[in-house]
Structure formats: C-alpha cells, structure tokens
Amino acid sequence: MSSNIKDVARHAAVSISTVSRVMNMPDKVAKETRDKVLNAIRELNYMPNALARGLIFKRTKSLGVLIPDISNMFYSEMLHGMEAAAHDQNYNLILCNTDNNKTRMMESLSVLKEKQIDGLIFTSEPIYPDYHELFLKLQIPIVLAATHSLEYDLPSVKVNDEQASYDATEYLIKNGHRQIGMICGSITDQVTAMPRLQGFLRALKVHQMEADMEKLVEFGSYKFEDGYHAMHKLLEKYPDITAVFAAGDERALGAISYLHEKGKSVPEDISVIGFDNLRLSQMSIPKLTTVGQPLYEIGYLAVEKLDHLIQKEHVPELRTYVDHQIVERQSVKMRNHESV
C-alpha cells in the first residue's frame, strides 16, 4: 500500500501543513524540521502528487492550455515558449485540442476543472459571450495568448495585427508595387482576420492606391489549400497583380504553389509576403518573406502573466502587445527603384 501525506506527517511527527510547506516552500521551513520530513518521505517512499502538494495551498501546479487546432504549425513554437515558462515556474501543462469545435471546448473545460488546474491559457479564438460565461464559472485566472478581448477584462498577449499588416503592405508598396492583392482569413474572425484586413486597406489608402475590397481580397481559412484556391480566384479577377499579402504563412505557400503551377515566377512575376514566420517559411523555394511575430515570446509571457495572477500579484498591463518585424527573404522583389 502506497504512503500518503498523512503517513509522512505522522512518521515525522509534524503537521500535514508542515509537510506541504517542505514540498512547496522548503526555504520557509527550519532545517531540522525540513530534514525530518525529507527523511520520512525517503523512508516511506512517498511520491507526492499534484493534489497532495495542493492540499494546503489549494494549488496543483497545473495549467490548462486550449488549442483550437494542434495540427496547425502556428502553435508549436508558442507551446515551446509556454513549456519553457511553465518549467521555470514549476508548473505542468495540460494541453487540450478543441479542433475548432465548441462542444469539444466545453468538454475540455470540464476535464480541466476536474483536474483542478490553477489557471488557463486560451489561444487564438475570439471570446464570445457564452465562452466568457464558462470562464467565469471556472473561477480561476485566465490569460489569452495570440488573441484578446476588448469586451472583457481578460489579460492577453499578442501582436498588433492591424499595424503588422499595415507594415507588410507598406513594405510591398515601398518595393514599387501598386497592384497588390490580399489573401485574408475568414471574414467572421474578428481577432486576427479583420484587423489584418483593416491594416492592408489602411496602407493602400494612406498611399492613395486602389482599395476596392471586392477586387483585391480573397477570404478563406488558414491552410495551404486555402491559399492555393484563393490565389486562383485572386488572379482570375485581378490578372495585373504584381504582389500578394497572404495573412498567414501556410496561405502564402499555397499561393506560391498555385503560381508555380501556372508558370508564374515568384518573385520575378509576382511577389508574395506571408505572416507568422513559421519554420516552414525558411524551407520553401523561394524562401518566404514574412511578418515575424515572436510566437515563443507570446507563449512564455502568457504563462508568466498567468503565474502573476495565480500568485495574486499585480499585473501592470492588461493587454500586452509584443513587437513584430518584417523578415526579409527571397519572395519579394523590388519592382522598380523609385522611392514610394
């Protein structure tokens, strides 16, 4: 029969709270008492679990992470950052893939509640009113990563998508392009797709260029095949196009694939810029110029912010916007040498 925390307390002649303090905050316990407890743990071969460690402090040192699509390469680097921060803060991560399905998300939240997680990181999706109601019922700290909410006071970490898209479009303009199209995300996505569309259109208007959304923009999902089909439609209705801003690297690579099949050279005939700076963007031919967002940093900061909330410490910034950058590679060509 395995030993439990009560057995350790009895064997060391101390209270359960003292055993818990030794496991959670050993520097707060006198050396003599700490040694007695550690000896009892060794002699009884006690393996403390998360629930035992949380008996006194009501913490399991576990964090839940909701991912809408684990197959999306976007999340691997962000999860890498989360895992690093969790390790530094002595947390374990429990990852749930919702597969962009509301029912699965609700089931995942139920499982995480049973696991008595200390906090939750919610990624990428918009925060709808019914989602917010579910969050309130959890009664735990929640941080948003690569998404945010302007309606609810939920701490978040992300890039400024509107400004990043403005900068991507202006980069094409400054490279001499005047006929620019966009492959955008779903029109229902208010978190990333719409801000990126707004940034694109703002750049065109600032530089006094055509901003006809019907002609210049194709909508779709984030996957490779969506970029492929969107490029087909965009080229059909805008054959004079010289550059494309694809609001996602997978979309950009899908667009490049379609152009290659149609005998269009990138960047000689049409330049393409992506968004995200996924590892895959360095593996394409040509290598993809893209908007780099620091996904590792987003993941790391989200866990750090969540830890501050769990510790009931002051979080100075509700909505954190991290810096983006234009990562120049080989898929954008200067159309002329005229400064725009």
Secondary structure by P-SEA (a helix, b strand, c coil): ccccaaaaaaaacccaaaaaaaacccccccaaaaaaaaaaaaaacccccccccccccccccbbbbbbccccccccaaaaaaaaaaaaaabbbbbbbbccccaaaaaaaaaaaaaacccbbbbccccccaaaaaaaaaacbbbbbcccccccccccccccaaaaaaaaaaaaaaaacccbbbbbcccccccccaaaaaaaaaaaaaaacccccccccbbbbcccaaaaaaaaaaaaaacccccccccccaaaaaaaaaaaaaacccccccbbbbbcccccccccccccccccccaaaaaaaaaaaaaaaaaacccccccbbbbbbbbbccccccccccccc
